[in-house]
Amino acid sequence: MHLDSGPSTAAPLAVADVHLAAHAVDTAVRTLCRDPESRTVIDAVDAARTAVDHLPSGLVATTLHRLLDTITDCHRAGRPTSSRLVARRGAAARAVRLAH
């Protein structure tokens, strides 16, 4: 079975865009850890979501969006972390590393 379907039609990831989005998501995580019930968590998530939305669809954007959804869930529950947050954070870190 041949898995190569020819040249990729997906837009290439710009390293600077990936770094910007990853930094914004990391800021949202740190904001959640500091004060999980604060409105600033949602502000940080919104800013991060804007940065992630500039990435082409694919592994990095998907994992970062899932992490943002989990941050929002933790905020709603008033919890600074969860096992799902830890798992999604690890998955996002691996996806960002693979993008390089």
Backbone as a chain_set.jsonl record, in Angstrom:
{"seq": "MHLDSGPSTAAPLAVADVHLAAHAVDTAVRTLCRDPESRTVIDAVDAARTAVDHLPSGLVATTLHRLLDTITDCHRAGRPTSSRLVARRGAAARAVRLAH", "coords": {"N": [[0.848, -1.172, 0.0], [0.659, 2.136, -0.905], [1.317, 5.129, 0.651], [1.807, 7.775, 0.038], [0.297, 10.555, -1.2], [1.006, 12.353, -3.083], [2.053, 15.777, -3.734], [1.685, 17.969, -0.96], [-1.272, 19.78, -0.274], [-1.833, 21.407, 1.749], [-1.389, 24.479, 3.518], [1.87, 25.661, 4.289], [3.324, 25.568, 7.561], [4.197, 28.456, 9.238], [6.976, 29.042, 11.139], [7.199, 31.168, 12.94], [4.513, 31.858, 13.337], [3.578, 29.554, 14.571], [5.07, 29.606, 16.94], [4.081, 31.991, 18.068], [1.365, 31.329, 18.464], [1.642, 29.116, 20.19], [2.87, 30.333, 22.387], [0.837, 32.09, 23.178], [-1.147, 30.269, 23.939], [0.186, 29.005, 26.03], [0.326, 31.151, 27.8], [-2.378, 31.353, 28.435], [-2.709, 28.938, 29.818], [-1.01, 29.373, 32.035], [-2.344, 31.541, 33.174], [-4.742, 30.339, 33.922], [-3.76, 28.555, 35.872], [-2.868, 30.336, 37.834], [-5.181, 31.77, 38.668], [-7.934, 30.262, 38.578], [-10.673, 30.926, 38.437], [-10.912, 33.442, 37.448], [-11.852, 36.14, 35.26], [-9.862, 36.83, 33.558], [-8.81, 34.513, 32.57], [-10.532, 33.682, 30.521], [-10.187, 35.859, 28.814], [-7.487, 35.468, 28.13], [-7.694, 32.984, 26.861], [-9.316, 33.701, 24.692], [-7.569, 35.453, 23.315], [-5.531, 33.653, 22.704], [-6.935, 31.85, 21.112], [-7.434, 33.407, 18.878], [-4.83, 33.668, 17.875], [-4.251, 30.97, 17.303], [-6.183, 30.459, 15.399], [-5.076, 31.614, 13.155], [-3.36, 29.762, 12.176], [-2.839, 27.216, 9.705], [-5.232, 24.596, 9.122], [-4.746, 21.496, 10.753], [-2.544, 19.192, 12.469], [-1.179, 20.714, 14.519], [-2.821, 23.023, 14.902], [-5.226, 21.744, 15.584], [-4.564, 20.325, 17.975], [-3.856, 22.452, 19.638], [-6.271, 23.893, 19.713], [-7.884, 22.008, 21.01], [-6.614, 21.952, 23.493], [-7.153, 24.562, 24.336], [-9.936, 24.39, 24.591], [-10.054, 22.647, 26.746], [-8.83, 24.169, 28.736], [-10.812, 26.104, 29.017], [-12.889, 24.477, 29.998], [-11.775, 23.722, 32.481], [-11.645, 26.239, 33.685], [-14.391, 26.856, 33.875], [-15.091, 24.93, 35.747], [-13.699, 25.863, 37.855], [-11.17, 24.934, 38.435], [-7.643, 24.645, 38.664], [-6.206, 22.82, 37.179], [-6.277, 19.625, 35.452], [-6.415, 16.09, 34.77], [-6.899, 15.713, 32.091], [-6.161, 18.204, 31.064], [-3.39, 18.129, 31.511], [-2.681, 15.971, 29.842], [-3.492, 16.945, 27.313], [-1.893, 19.185, 27.127], [0.619, 18.033, 26.921], [0.31, 16.687, 24.475], [-0.034, 18.864, 22.761], [2.448, 20.11, 23.036], [4.12, 18.184, 21.876], [3.118, 18.212, 19.248], [3.761, 20.812, 18.429], [6.549, 20.668, 18.537], [6.97, 18.791, 16.486], [6.295, 20.329, 14.31], [8.438, 21.805, 13.623]], "CA": [[0.0, 0.0, 0.0], [1.441, 3.363, -1.024], [0.632, 6.163, 1.436], [2.089, 9.116, -0.45], [-0.759, 10.984, -2.113], [1.516, 13.435, -3.913], [2.405, 17.0, -3.02], [0.71, 18.438, 0.017], [-2.011, 20.98, -0.646], [-2.003, 22.216, 2.954], [-0.483, 25.614, 3.627], [2.972, 25.358, 5.2], [3.304, 26.26, 8.845], [5.266, 29.419, 9.473], [7.495, 28.8, 12.48], [6.861, 32.32, 13.787], [3.091, 31.754, 13.688], [3.455, 28.456, 15.541], [5.598, 30.105, 18.219], [3.134, 32.974, 18.59], [0.178, 30.615, 18.948], [2.03, 28.312, 21.351], [3.094, 31.259, 23.508], [-0.477, 32.582, 23.616], [-1.808, 29.164, 24.65], [0.908, 28.847, 27.295], [-0.13, 32.248, 28.657], [-3.711, 30.976, 28.926], [-2.516, 27.882, 30.83], [-0.46, 30.009, 33.243], [-3.414, 32.358, 33.76], [-5.635, 29.382, 34.578], [-3.103, 28.036, 37.082], [-2.802, 31.412, 38.839], [-6.502, 32.145, 39.194], [-8.832, 29.531, 37.673], [-12.027, 31.48, 38.335], [-10.817, 34.828, 36.978], [-12.256, 36.499, 33.894], [-8.656, 36.944, 32.735], [-8.602, 33.223, 31.895], [-11.282, 33.731, 29.256], [-9.509, 36.837, 27.959], [-6.279, 34.823, 27.616], [-8.138, 31.954, 25.915], [-9.758, 34.388, 23.472], [-6.372, 35.924, 22.61], [-4.853, 32.467, 22.174], [-7.748, 31.29, 20.028], [-7.184, 34.258, 17.711], [-3.52, 33.287, 17.334], [-4.346, 29.61, 16.754], [-7.019, 30.538, 14.197], [-4.239, 32.027, 12.027], [-2.615, 28.602, 11.691], [-3.611, 26.36, 8.808], [-5.783, 23.427, 9.805], [-3.819, 20.391, 10.813], [-2.24, 18.646, 13.786], [-0.852, 21.746, 15.506], [-4.022, 23.813, 15.196], [-6.205, 20.888, 16.258], [-4.178, 20.05, 19.359], [-3.931, 23.703, 20.399], [-7.696, 24.176, 19.948], [-8.371, 21.087, 22.048], [-6.074, 22.426, 24.762], [-7.931, 25.749, 24.711], [-11.25, 23.919, 25.061], [-9.853, 22.065, 28.071], [-8.61, 25.306, 29.643], [-12.138, 26.674, 29.259], [-13.596, 23.549, 30.884], [-11.201, 23.862, 33.828], [-12.097, 27.55, 34.187], [-15.804, 26.73, 34.265], [-15.143, 24.097, 36.952], [-12.95, 26.536, 38.903], [-10.017, 24.098, 38.766], [-6.434, 25.109, 37.986], [-5.655, 21.773, 36.329], [-6.996, 18.349, 35.395], [-5.616, 15.092, 34.054], [-7.077, 15.97, 30.658], [-5.333, 19.367, 30.741], [-2.002, 17.66, 31.46], [-2.539, 15.157, 28.633], [-3.608, 17.797, 26.118], [-0.719, 20.055, 27.095], [1.692, 17.203, 26.38], [0.042, 16.454, 23.048], [0.232, 20.125, 22.056], [3.907, 20.317, 23.003], [4.679, 17.279, 20.852], [2.711, 18.698, 17.909], [4.553, 22.009, 18.122], [7.911, 20.196, 18.238], [6.959, 18.158, 15.17], [6.101, 21.342, 13.275], [9.733, 22.42, 13.297]], "C": [[0.892, 1.232, 0.0], [0.682, 4.5, -0.351], [0.857, 7.569, 0.925], [1.038, 9.505, -1.484], [-0.306, 12.142, -2.983], [1.819, 14.651, -3.074], [1.28, 17.437, -2.087], [0.032, 19.704, -0.479], [-2.244, 21.879, 0.56], [-0.985, 23.347, 2.956], [0.638, 25.265, 4.598], [2.846, 26.167, 6.492], [4.477, 27.214, 8.913], [5.699, 29.251, 10.927], [7.13, 29.944, 13.422], [5.399, 32.272, 14.234], [2.857, 30.666, 14.726], [3.938, 28.924, 16.904], [4.646, 31.097, 18.865], [1.91, 32.287, 19.193], [0.511, 29.806, 20.203], [2.255, 29.189, 22.578], [1.761, 31.769, 24.062], [-1.234, 31.506, 24.396], [-1.131, 28.933, 25.998], [0.513, 29.947, 28.284], [-1.502, 31.931, 29.244], [-3.609, 29.903, 30.01], [-2.011, 28.505, 32.127], [-1.506, 30.869, 33.947], [-4.4, 31.472, 34.506], [-5.036, 28.895, 35.892], [-3.058, 29.072, 38.195], [-4.15, 31.691, 39.483], [-7.587, 31.533, 38.311], [-10.221, 30.127, 37.505], [-12.061, 32.893, 37.764], [-11.285, 34.987, 35.53], [-11.033, 36.585, 32.98], [-8.32, 35.628, 32.031], [-9.3, 33.247, 30.535], [-10.656, 34.739, 28.293], [-8.259, 36.224, 27.324], [-6.632, 33.735, 26.599], [-8.58, 32.602, 24.6], [-8.568, 34.88, 22.647], [-5.628, 34.753, 21.969], [-5.621, 31.879, 20.996], [-7.558, 32.107, 18.744], [-5.854, 33.888, 17.056], [-3.576, 31.911, 16.677], [-5.178, 29.615, 15.466], [-6.229, 30.984, 12.964], [-3.393, 30.888, 11.468], [-3.465, 27.83, 10.691], [-4.13, 25.147, 9.575], [-4.776, 22.286, 9.714], [-3.565, 19.993, 12.252], [-2.006, 19.723, 14.834], [-2.095, 22.539, 15.884], [-5.051, 22.992, 15.97], [-5.836, 20.661, 17.718], [-4.219, 21.316, 20.209], [-5.383, 24.09, 20.685], [-8.262, 23.27, 21.04], [-7.861, 21.502, 23.428], [-6.834, 23.658, 25.236], [-9.319, 25.369, 25.218], [-11.138, 23.347, 26.477], [-9.582, 23.145, 29.111], [-9.956, 25.936, 30.001], [-12.946, 25.786, 30.196], [-13.089, 23.655, 32.317], [-11.645, 25.181, 34.465], [-13.54, 27.465, 34.673], [-15.969, 25.925, 35.551], [-14.402, 24.752, 38.12], [-11.718, 25.772, 39.341], [-8.788, 24.576, 37.998], [-5.801, 24.077, 37.057], [-6.574, 20.561, 36.334], [-6.097, 17.362, 34.665], [-5.742, 15.293, 32.542], [-6.249, 17.172, 30.214], [-3.869, 18.947, 30.602], [-1.759, 16.867, 30.178], [-2.578, 16.014, 27.371], [-2.42, 18.746, 25.994], [0.473, 19.289, 26.525], [1.528, 16.96, 24.893], [0.344, 17.708, 22.237], [1.728, 20.386, 21.963], [4.557, 19.422, 21.952], [4.331, 17.749, 19.444], [3.528, 19.907, 17.498], [5.987, 21.605, 17.79], [7.983, 19.554, 16.846], [6.846, 19.176, 14.021], [7.41, 21.982, 12.845], [10.45, 21.628, 12.274]], "O": [[1.792, 1.345, 0.833], [-0.451, 4.805, -0.724], [0.152, 8.486, 1.347], [0.909, 8.856, -2.522], [-1.135, 12.842, -3.562], [1.843, 14.577, -1.845], [0.095, 17.292, -2.39], [0.68, 20.591, -1.035], [-2.783, 22.978, 0.427], [0.133, 23.197, 2.462], [0.386, 24.638, 5.627], [2.335, 27.287, 6.504], [5.619, 26.824, 8.673], [4.872, 29.313, 11.836], [6.789, 29.707, 14.581], [5.084, 32.606, 15.376], [2.05, 30.825, 15.641], [3.285, 28.665, 17.915], [4.426, 31.052, 20.075], [1.476, 32.624, 20.294], [-0.253, 29.813, 21.167], [1.868, 28.819, 23.687], [1.586, 31.866, 25.276], [-1.884, 31.803, 25.398], [-1.807, 28.691, 26.998], [0.383, 29.686, 29.48], [-1.758, 32.209, 30.416], [-4.334, 29.95, 31.003], [-2.525, 28.198, 33.203], [-1.548, 30.918, 35.176], [-4.844, 31.818, 35.601], [-5.728, 28.831, 36.908], [-3.195, 28.729, 39.369], [-4.247, 31.831, 40.702], [-8.102, 32.19, 37.406], [-10.885, 29.848, 36.507], [-13.136, 33.475, 37.614], [-11.13, 34.089, 34.702], [-11.155, 36.43, 31.765], [-7.627, 35.625, 31.014], [-8.711, 32.872, 29.521], [-10.603, 34.495, 27.088], [-7.994, 36.425, 26.139], [-5.944, 33.583, 25.59], [-8.254, 32.107, 23.522], [-8.558, 34.74, 21.424], [-5.156, 34.849, 20.836], [-5.025, 31.462, 20.004], [-7.527, 31.545, 17.649], [-5.761, 33.804, 15.832], [-3.003, 31.715, 15.605], [-4.896, 28.848, 14.545], [-6.671, 30.753, 11.838], [-2.78, 31.028, 10.41], [-4.689, 27.794, 10.82], [-3.528, 24.726, 10.563], [-4.058, 22.141, 8.725], [-4.289, 20.412, 13.155], [-2.573, 19.657, 15.925], [-2.386, 22.707, 17.069], [-5.673, 23.494, 16.906], [-6.684, 20.787, 18.602], [-4.581, 21.256, 21.384], [-5.693, 24.563, 21.778], [-9.03, 23.718, 21.891], [-8.591, 21.413, 24.416], [-7.128, 23.78, 26.425], [-9.817, 25.966, 26.172], [-12.029, 23.544, 27.303], [-10.054, 23.048, 30.244], [-10.203, 26.261, 31.163], [-13.62, 26.289, 31.096], [-13.881, 23.677, 33.259], [-11.981, 25.223, 35.648], [-13.866, 27.949, 35.757], [-16.866, 26.195, 36.35], [-14.465, 24.261, 39.247], [-11.258, 25.925, 40.473], [-8.881, 24.879, 36.808], [-4.952, 24.423, 36.236], [-7.521, 20.482, 37.116], [-5.129, 17.758, 34.016], [-4.784, 15.065, 31.803], [-5.693, 17.17, 29.116], [-3.189, 19.371, 29.668], [-0.749, 17.068, 29.504], [-1.773, 15.816, 26.461], [-1.992, 19.072, 24.887], [1.246, 19.834, 25.738], [2.498, 17.021, 24.137], [0.913, 17.624, 21.149], [2.22, 20.832, 20.926], [5.446, 19.862, 21.223], [5.169, 17.686, 18.545], [3.942, 20.016, 16.344], [6.579, 22.146, 16.855], [8.953, 19.759, 16.117], [7.26, 18.897, 12.896], [7.47, 22.634, 11.802], [11.556, 21.993, 11.875]]}, "num_chains": 1, "name": "protein.A"}
